[in-house]
Amino acid sequence: MIIINNVKLPLDTDFENLKPVIEKTVKSKIDSAYLYRKSVDARKKDNVHFCCSVLVESRNEKSIILKNKNAQIYKENKYVWQVAKTQPQKSPVVVGFGPCGMFCALALARAGLKPIVIERGQDVDQRIQDVNAFLNGGKLNPESNVQFGEGGAGTFSDGKLNTGIKDSRCRAVLLEFVSHGAGKNILTDAKPHIGTDVLVSVVKSIRKEIIALGGTVLFGNKLEKINTHNNKVTSIIVNGKEICCDELVLATGHSARDVFEYLRDFGVEMEKKPFSIGVRIEHLQENINKSLYGKFYNHPSLSAADYKMAVHLPNGRGVYTFCMCPGGEVINSSSEEEKLAVNGMSNSLRDGKNANSALLVGVGPEDFTGDDVLAGCELQRTIEQNAYNICNGDVPVTTLGEFVYGEDFKIGEVEPTVKPKYSFADFSKIFPTYIIESLKMGILEFDKKIKGFANKDAVLTAPETRSSSPVRILRNDEFQSVNLKGLYPAGEGAGYAGGIMSAAVDGIKIAEYIINK
């Protein structure tokens, strides 16, 4: 089998019948052709098309390769799930059931190690009820919300599965998502996503497999204490009960600030790390489609357009868009009482009226006050408390016209999607000046790349503070804490991942080490 890259195909291509199209491309008879990867090339608005990689079977493979510089032998680097050779006396414990903890537990369960999963939040069905109640004006549940619960923060997001890491485990993760209910298109889309509505059933299915393989998943169970002997983990206390363990995988996510505080006080080595702070920006999705796709903006083969931009400003700051949610909505993703944070999410069809994206400014340890390793957490908390106080618990919003151009606040063609209630706010009373000024400059720079990005009717919602962890829990080449043996800092919260895919891969890597050990 060979793979042919950089195959340009029109938008009306029938991907179920690629054979005749590819035969014309390679000028040779072939036996079959299957789509391997597909992306949209919209650099020229009068020639929007697909750029594809295609798997081809042919008796003329050598001839095709000689004639086509984009053709080569295809070698599948298939991931093999490992099996443990021996059974440990104590089950490994995984704390957190987001993407990292979930795939770590799945790998451990498939190896026959019967992991115990501890999740402070609730199962996804109860979690949906808790989140919906909050978004409809109810009281925040600090233990079951957009950040905490089955599936982690990624469950209430766009479910993006694209990543910058190159690892054979990525394909394995995608295949697992498909086997548990995600659409097969995530295997071929260059920017795959699942969507919140589908992720809900997917994570539940993975949990059921872990349990069927002998694992245990405990919801509403919070890590309270780690017991050690000679700088080695011996057990943990969960809801007042002791669980003995030699291997403790800590996959708590980037919002478990109380866990960070406990580890700091316990003496586990950590360090401050850069992260980002900013807002969510909303435009009409139709306008984004027109800007990026031109006359093809409503072509049935094109999904809602997305974008990713970054700029380095004269003031030395970096500003970038992150987790863009086509056809999505902004959600109140708070996890602490009297503090407010927002995020974005989309369902699988991405058919909402608005597009939204995080618009973030990079911050680093030099911006944090004090020597505390958790000074970045305190910066987040200060901004979130400002946001909560300025609107008495309502979500702060403003228009780009007010924020950038100083016009009076007035909702125009873009209606804020955030729930349950929003109120106008002066963002200069929420963020430090360097954040405000960088956001303004970034918006004007991005307008040069996407026409209409600086539309005065665009809506800004504040604050986006949870894009990544503000700390890194130091670990060695064996994935263990540098000063506490048996503790495995994992995933995004520990500072070793930046999204669903990289977090899942990190969890699998740690599971592999434990299995081989």
Helices and strands as residue ranges (DSSP letters): E 2-9, H 19-26, E 32-41, E 49-57, H 61-67, E 71-73, E 93-95, H 99-110, E 116-119, H 124-135, G 153-156, H 168-179, G 184-187, H 196-212, E 216-219, E 223-228, E 233-238, E 241-244, E 248-250, H 257-266, E 270-272, E 275-284, H 285-293, G 294-296, E 310-312, E 318-325, E 329-332, E 342-345, E 354-363, G 365-367, H 375-390, E 395-399, H 400-405, E 422-424, G 427-429, H 433-447, E 459-464, E 471-473, E 487-489, H 500-516
